[in-house]
Amino acid sequence: MRTVYKYEVPFEDYFMLQLPKEASFLSFAEQKGNLFLWTLVDTEKAITSYNFRLTGTGHPLPQMANLRHIGTCRAPIVDSNVVWHLFLLEGSL
């Protein structure tokens, strides 16, 4: 069944989420001080690992040809407004 799911994005440079295969990324946003990724998934598909890269504006980003931009959002962290950028590491699928 096709369903929209929400996954919390950890404040880590690199992380992995377990999602159904062929997930479609809908939105990346802040909610109550945390980061989330909304996806459209088919709950009948097998679960697979998706690897991501999270970086802030101005933070070093290694030269990687396999980065696919998922979204950008602002999130208040420790009295500052940081703009976050979420990328999928496409070669990891």
Beta strands, then each sheet from edge to edge (+ up, - down):
strand 1: 2-9
strand 2: 14-20
strand 3: 24-31
strand 4: 34-42
strand 5: 47-56
strand 6: 67-77
strand 7: 80-89
sheet 1: 1+ 4- 3+
sheet 2: 2+ 5- 7+ 6-
end
